[in-house]
Structures are given as structure tokens and as C-alpha cells.
Amino acid sequence: MVHGDAARGCRVRATPDNGKHVAADTCRILRSIDLFFANGSRLEEYPRSLHEVIRLVTKEAFALYLRLGRRLALVTALIYLPFTIALLALTLVTPDTKSTQQSIAIIEVVGSLLLFAPLASIVVIRSAMAVENDEPLPLRQAVGDAFELLPTYVITQLLVLLVIVALPGMLIVGGWLSGSQLLLTIGIGTLIGSAILNGVRLGVTTVAVVTGDARMAPALRHSAQLTRGRYWSVLGVLVVFTLFALSIALVIQSLGLAAPAGTIDAVVTAILSVITSALTVPLIALGTYRLYRRIQDAQRA
């Protein structure tokens, strides 16, 4: 019988007793839902402790990140570059007022969340899947797949947002229209609670879209089913990778503090923004993807 790891292209070496042992440095990367240990028998169980889940998902995600890092960073930077150049041009040609800065900031957040981050995330996850399955995936094909899948991904993402903000949004709008501070406060509190609870329940929804397991509303139900009973471990992984990304962003953005105000500052900020996105978007996507695969392992074990 061919062991799963060997079949996936892991490096193996012969031993005097003609056994085969998978090289650990490669097979840390090549674990997926249908991947077996080289000794043979079953899928890995979902770790029981919060610490163990975070440790394993972090280890696997960073293994993929180190292997694919240059390629994914380059693709992400190229995806973000036109958008960043457009924002830079807009910043330089418009008056430097508070309202202008707020408008540009809104455009940047919306454009990143609904277009550029999804594109990069799809390329990242599809590349990770190809590595785990030991299949070639040219960048051109990965980007083409990302554009094809983008509308479905974005619609699914908007459905997740709708679930999170629907009830709190009605309370906030009702409080604002009626002038009720109590209703407004309840709405804000409900929004925070919904973001924490539903954000975790639906935390792997978009990964299910990219892997082809489910789309749109079924993807939300799929994520809720997978994460049921694993709230704290899912929350822990999402928080850890968010903190990793924030730490990287803070370090990179701090490099621009010494730039003189004016055009040079705007250009430096734009360059650092591209670098930040190139490093953080793949990291978060890989962390969420490996979490998704870990949960699937538990469901199928």
C-alpha cells in the first residue's frame, strides 16, 4: 500500500529494513484532509486543548507561508499595486482636508475588503491546495480562477456581514431615528456581541467557497456546522493570526514615520501599504485555511 504522504510527493528515504519514513520538513506542509501519516492509518484528530489547536494551526500555516511566501507576496503586491497607485494619485490631486482623508480611507477599506483582499486570498488558498495535493498551479491560472470566483466570494462575504449586522443595525438605526440613547446603546452592544459570536461561527465561510465545498448561503451553514462546539479554539486561532498581522503592519508602518510631510510622505505610505498587504493578507488566508482543514479532519476522523 502506498502511504498518503509518499503519494503526495513528500521526500522519503530508505532505511536498512527497507521501510520508508517521511521527511518531516516537507510533510509538515503537505497535510490535508485526505493525507495520512506515513505509518499509516487514519486522519489526524482535532486537538482537544486550545493551546494545541493554536500551536498546530500556526505551525502548519507558517510552514506553508515560508514555502510559498515569496510567490504569494509578489502576487498580492501586484494585485494591490494598481489600487494603491490610484489612491496615491487621488491623495495628491485632492485638497488635504479632513473630509477628503476620510473619503479616501473609506474607499481604501471598501476596495480592499470587497475586491483586492478577496482576490489575493483566493490565489493564496488555491496555491496552498495545489501544494498539498502536489499539483502544479501556474500563477496565471490561479489569478484567472480568482477573478472567476470573485463574485461568488464577495456575495458570500456580504451575506456573512449581513448576518452580523442585520439585527444590531436595525436597533442602531431605530435608536438614531427615535433619539433613544438606550436603544442606540443596546444596538451597539448587540453589534459587538454579534461580531464576536457570528464572526467566529462564520469564520471559515469564505474558505469553503474557495475550496469548492459550498457557496453563498450553504457556505454559511457549512461554516456554522464545522465550528459548532469549537468556538474557543476557532476564536483563538483567528485572534492569534490577526495579532500576527497587526504586529507586522505596525512594524512596517512605523518605518514611514521619519518621512517628511507632503508628497514624499504620501509616496512612502503607499509603498509601505503595498508591502504590508503583501505580507499580511497571505498569512491570514493561510491561517484560516489550515484551521478549516483541521476542522475537516476532525469531522472525517
Backbone torsions as a table, in degrees:
resi	resn	phi	psi	omega
1	MET	NA	135.8	179.2
2	VAL	-84.0	126.4	178.8
3	HIS	-68.1	149.0	-177.6
4	GLY	-60.2	-42.2	-177.5
5	ASP	-64.9	-41.1	179.8
6	ALA	-66.1	-37.4	179.7
7	ALA	-66.3	-26.0	-178.9
8	ARG	-86.9	2.7	175.3
9	GLY	96.5	13.9	175.6
10	CYS	-66.9	149.3	176.5
11	ARG	-72.5	135.3	179.1
12	VAL	-128.2	157.6	178.2
13	ARG	-134.4	146.7	-180.0
14	ALA	-84.5	147.4	177.1
15	THR	-115.2	166.4	-178.0
16	PRO	-54.2	-31.7	179.9
17	ASP	-90.0	17.5	177.7
18	ASN	64.1	16.4	174.8
19	GLY	-77.6	172.6	177.4
20	LYS	-128.5	134.6	179.5
21	HIS	-126.2	133.1	-176.6
22	VAL	-78.6	134.4	178.1
23	ALA	-68.1	125.1	-171.3
24	ALA	-65.8	-34.2	-174.5
25	ASP	-64.6	-32.9	179.1
26	THR	-85.1	-41.1	-172.0
27	CYS	-77.9	-9.3	169.1
28	ARG	-63.5	-31.3	-176.7
29	ILE	-82.7	-35.5	-168.8
30	LEU	-94.8	40.4	175.8
31	ARG	-99.0	124.4	174.1
32	SER	-137.3	-175.1	-170.0
33	ILE	-65.7	-24.9	179.9
34	ASP	-108.1	21.4	-176.2
35	LEU	-98.0	130.0	-178.7
36	PHE	-105.4	155.8	171.8
37	PHE	-63.8	155.4	-178.3
38	ALA	-68.7	-19.7	176.9
39	ASN	-82.4	-12.5	166.9
40	GLY	109.8	-12.0	-154.3
41	SER	-113.1	-35.2	-168.2
42	ARG	-149.6	168.3	175.4
43	LEU	-71.5	154.0	178.3
44	GLU	-69.9	138.9	177.4
45	GLU	-77.8	152.9	176.7
46	TYR	-69.3	126.7	-178.0
47	PRO	-58.5	146.4	-175.9
48	ARG	-84.9	-33.3	-175.6
49	SER	-92.6	149.3	178.0
50	LEU	-58.9	-44.4	-179.3
51	HIS	-60.5	-41.0	-177.5
52	GLU	-68.5	-39.5	177.5
53	VAL	-60.8	-50.4	-178.7
54	ILE	-61.5	-41.8	-178.3
55	ARG	-63.6	-47.3	-176.4
56	LEU	-69.1	-44.7	179.9
57	VAL	-64.3	-41.4	178.3
58	THR	-62.7	-44.6	179.9
59	LYS	-60.5	-47.0	-178.1
60	GLU	-68.8	-41.0	-179.8
61	ALA	-65.3	-42.1	-179.9
62	PHE	-70.5	-30.5	175.1
63	ALA	-62.1	-45.4	175.5
64	LEU	-64.2	-40.2	-178.7
65	TYR	-62.4	-41.8	179.2
66	LEU	-69.1	-36.3	-179.0
67	ARG	-73.6	-39.9	-175.2
68	LEU	-105.1	2.1	-168.9
69	GLY	-54.0	-50.2	-176.6
70	ARG	-62.8	-45.5	-179.8
71	ARG	-62.5	-47.9	-177.3
72	LEU	-68.8	-37.7	177.5
73	ALA	-63.5	-41.0	179.2
74	LEU	-63.9	-46.4	-179.4
75	VAL	-63.8	-44.4	179.4
76	THR	-62.2	-41.9	178.2
77	ALA	-62.3	-42.0	179.3
78	LEU	-66.9	-34.1	177.9
79	ILE	-67.2	-42.1	-177.5
80	TYR	-80.4	-21.5	-171.8
81	LEU	-58.7	-49.4	179.8
82	PRO	-60.1	-40.6	179.2
83	PHE	-63.4	-43.2	-179.5
84	THR	-66.1	-39.6	177.8
85	ILE	-63.6	-41.3	178.9
86	ALA	-63.7	-42.7	178.2
87	LEU	-65.5	-38.8	178.1
88	LEU	-62.8	-45.3	178.4
89	ALA	-61.1	-41.5	178.6
90	LEU	-63.9	-39.0	179.2
91	THR	-64.8	-39.2	-175.5
92	LEU	-76.7	-28.7	-175.1
93	VAL	-96.6	-10.9	-179.3
94	THR	-103.2	155.1	178.7
95	PRO	-60.0	143.1	-178.7
96	ASP	-86.0	76.7	178.5
97	THR	-115.3	166.7	-179.1
98	LYS	-63.1	-42.4	-179.2
99	SER	-65.2	-38.0	178.1
100	THR	-64.9	-44.3	178.7
101	GLN	-61.5	-40.4	178.7
102	GLN	-65.6	-41.0	179.8
103	SER	-63.8	-44.2	179.3
104	ILE	-64.6	-38.9	178.6
105	ALA	-63.3	-40.3	178.3
106	ILE	-64.7	-43.9	178.1
107	ILE	-60.4	-41.4	-179.1
108	GLU	-64.1	-45.5	-178.5
109	VAL	-66.1	-47.6	-178.0
110	VAL	-64.7	-45.5	180.0
111	GLY	-62.3	-39.9	179.7
112	SER	-67.9	-46.3	-175.4
113	LEU	-69.6	-35.0	-172.2
114	LEU	-102.7	-5.3	-178.5
115	LEU	-137.6	-61.9	-167.9
116	PHE	-79.4	-42.9	175.3
117	ALA	-64.0	-42.7	175.2
118	PRO	-60.0	-43.3	178.3
119	LEU	-58.3	-49.4	-179.3
120	ALA	-64.1	-40.6	-178.6
121	SER	-64.0	-40.4	178.6
122	ILE	-63.0	-45.4	178.5
123	VAL	-60.6	-42.9	-179.0
124	VAL	-62.0	-49.9	-176.5
125	ILE	-68.1	-41.2	177.5
126	ARG	-63.5	-36.3	177.2
127	SER	-66.8	-40.7	177.5
128	ALA	-64.0	-41.6	177.9
129	MET	-61.4	-41.0	180.0
130	ALA	-64.1	-40.8	178.7
131	VAL	-64.0	-45.2	-179.2
132	GLU	-64.9	-32.2	179.0
133	ASN	-92.0	2.8	179.9
134	ASP	55.3	45.7	-179.4
135	GLU	-120.6	142.6	177.4
136	PRO	-71.4	142.0	176.1
137	LEU	-143.2	94.0	177.5
138	PRO	-58.5	146.4	-178.8
139	LEU	-59.1	-38.2	179.9
140	ARG	-60.1	-41.7	178.5
141	GLN	-67.4	-40.5	179.6
142	ALA	-62.2	-43.0	179.6
143	VAL	-67.8	-40.9	177.3
144	GLY	-60.9	-42.5	176.5
145	ASP	-62.2	-37.0	-178.9
146	ALA	-64.7	-43.8	178.6
147	PHE	-65.7	-36.4	179.8
148	GLU	-67.8	-37.9	-176.6
149	LEU	-87.3	-13.1	-173.4
150	LEU	-54.1	-49.1	-178.8
151	PRO	-57.6	-44.5	178.9
152	THR	-63.8	-42.2	179.1
153	TYR	-60.2	-47.8	-176.8
154	VAL	-66.6	-42.2	178.3
155	ILE	-60.8	-43.4	178.3
156	THR	-62.6	-41.2	178.6
157	GLN	-63.0	-39.4	178.1
158	LEU	-67.6	-34.3	176.2
159	LEU	-64.3	-39.7	175.9
160	VAL	-61.2	-45.9	179.2
161	LEU	-61.3	-39.1	179.7
162	LEU	-63.2	-42.8	178.3
163	VAL	-60.7	-39.7	-176.9
164	ILE	-70.7	-41.3	-169.7
165	VAL	-103.9	-7.9	-171.7
166	ALA	-56.9	-63.4	-178.6
167	LEU	-65.9	-48.4	177.6
168	PRO	-59.3	-36.7	179.9
169	GLY	-62.9	-41.1	178.2
170	MET	-64.5	-39.4	178.8
171	LEU	-66.4	-41.4	-179.1
172	ILE	-66.4	-45.7	178.8
173	VAL	-63.5	-42.0	178.2
174	GLY	-62.6	-41.0	177.4
175	GLY	-66.1	-38.4	179.8
176	TRP	-68.2	-42.4	-178.8
177	LEU	-70.2	-36.5	-177.5
178	SER	-88.7	-9.6	-178.0
179	GLY	73.7	20.5	-178.8
180	SER	-89.8	110.8	179.5
181	GLN	-67.6	-33.5	179.6
182	LEU	-64.3	-48.1	179.7
183	LEU	-63.6	-37.4	178.8
184	LEU	-65.3	-42.3	178.8
185	THR	-65.0	-42.4	177.8
186	ILE	-61.7	-41.2	179.2
187	GLY	-62.1	-43.7	179.4
188	ILE	-65.5	-42.8	177.5
189	GLY	-62.7	-40.3	178.2
190	THR	-65.3	-36.2	178.5
191	LEU	-63.7	-43.4	178.6
192	ILE	-63.5	-45.5	179.4
193	GLY	-63.5	-41.1	179.2
194	SER	-66.0	-38.3	178.9
195	ALA	-63.4	-39.1	-179.3
196	ILE	-72.6	-46.0	-176.1
197	LEU	-76.7	-55.5	-177.3
198	ASN	-73.2	-28.5	176.9
199	GLY	-61.9	-35.2	177.3
200	VAL	-77.4	-46.8	-179.7
201	ARG	-56.4	-37.2	-176.9
202	LEU	-105.0	20.6	-172.8
203	GLY	-68.5	-20.9	-179.9
204	VAL	-114.1	19.3	-178.1
205	THR	-60.5	-49.3	-175.9
206	THR	-69.8	-26.6	175.7
207	VAL	-65.7	-39.9	177.4
208	ALA	-60.5	-33.8	177.6
209	VAL	-66.8	-45.5	-176.6
210	VAL	-68.3	-38.2	179.6
211	THR	-75.3	-12.6	179.6
212	GLY	84.8	10.6	-178.8
213	ASP	-76.3	-31.3	179.7
214	ALA	-165.3	159.4	-179.7
215	ARG	-139.3	150.0	176.5
216	MET	53.3	-132.0	-174.7
217	ALA	-56.9	-43.4	176.7
218	PRO	-59.2	-29.8	178.2
219	ALA	-66.9	-35.3	176.6
220	LEU	-65.1	-44.4	178.4
221	ARG	-65.4	-37.2	179.0
222	HIS	-63.0	-44.6	179.0
223	SER	-64.2	-43.6	179.6
224	ALA	-62.2	-37.5	178.8
225	GLN	-68.1	-43.9	-178.2
226	LEU	-64.9	-39.7	-174.4
227	THR	-87.1	-5.7	-179.5
228	ARG	-61.2	128.0	-179.5
229	GLY	81.9	1.3	-179.1
230	ARG	-126.9	30.1	-172.5
231	TYR	-56.2	-51.2	-171.9
232	TRP	-69.9	-36.3	179.2
233	SER	-69.3	-40.2	177.4
234	VAL	-64.9	-45.9	177.7
235	LEU	-59.1	-43.6	-179.5
236	GLY	-59.6	-45.2	179.8
237	VAL	-64.6	-45.5	-179.6
238	LEU	-61.8	-41.3	179.4
239	VAL	-66.0	-43.9	-178.5
240	VAL	-60.7	-46.0	-178.5
241	PHE	-72.0	-30.6	173.6
242	THR	-65.3	-40.9	178.0
243	LEU	-66.2	-38.8	175.1
244	PHE	-57.5	-48.2	-178.1
245	ALA	-64.3	-42.6	179.0
246	LEU	-63.5	-38.7	179.3
247	SER	-63.8	-44.9	177.7
248	ILE	-61.7	-44.5	-179.3
249	ALA	-62.1	-42.6	-179.4
250	LEU	-64.6	-41.5	179.6
251	VAL	-64.0	-46.0	-177.4
252	ILE	-67.8	-45.3	-177.9
253	GLN	-66.5	-28.6	178.7
254	SER	-65.6	-21.6	178.7
255	LEU	-66.6	-22.4	-179.0
256	GLY	-89.1	-0.2	-177.5
257	LEU	-66.8	-27.0	-177.6
258	ALA	-83.7	-7.2	-178.0
259	ALA	-71.0	137.6	178.7
260	PRO	-66.0	149.7	-178.4
261	ALA	-64.4	154.6	178.3
262	GLY	110.9	-148.6	-175.9
263	THR	-61.7	-42.4	-178.7
264	ILE	-61.6	-42.9	179.2
265	ASP	-60.9	-43.0	180.0
266	ALA	-63.7	-41.9	-179.6
267	VAL	-66.7	-45.0	179.7
268	VAL	-62.6	-42.6	178.8
269	THR	-61.0	-40.8	179.4
270	ALA	-64.9	-43.5	179.6
271	ILE	-62.8	-45.8	-179.7
272	LEU	-65.9	-31.3	177.8
273	SER	-64.5	-42.1	178.0
274	VAL	-64.2	-43.7	179.7
275	ILE	-62.7	-42.3	179.3
276	THR	-60.6	-47.5	179.4
277	SER	-63.3	-39.8	-178.6
278	ALA	-63.0	-29.5	-178.1
279	LEU	-93.0	-35.0	-172.2
280	THR	-90.3	-37.6	-178.1
281	VAL	-61.6	-47.3	176.7
282	PRO	-62.0	-36.5	-179.0
283	LEU	-63.3	-47.5	179.7
284	ILE	-65.5	-41.0	179.7
285	ALA	-62.8	-42.6	179.9
286	LEU	-68.6	-37.8	177.4
287	GLY	-62.6	-44.5	179.8
288	THR	-67.8	-37.6	179.3
289	TYR	-64.7	-45.5	-179.3
290	ARG	-67.9	-32.3	173.7
291	LEU	-62.1	-45.6	179.2
292	TYR	-58.8	-45.4	-179.9
293	ARG	-66.1	-38.1	177.7
294	ARG	-61.1	-43.8	-180.0
295	ILE	-66.0	-39.7	177.7
296	GLN	-62.6	-38.9	176.3
297	ASP	-55.9	-44.2	-178.6
298	ALA	-65.1	-38.1	-179.4
299	GLN	-67.5	-31.0	-174.4
300	ARG	-99.0	-9.5	-178.0
301	ALA	-68.9	NA	NA
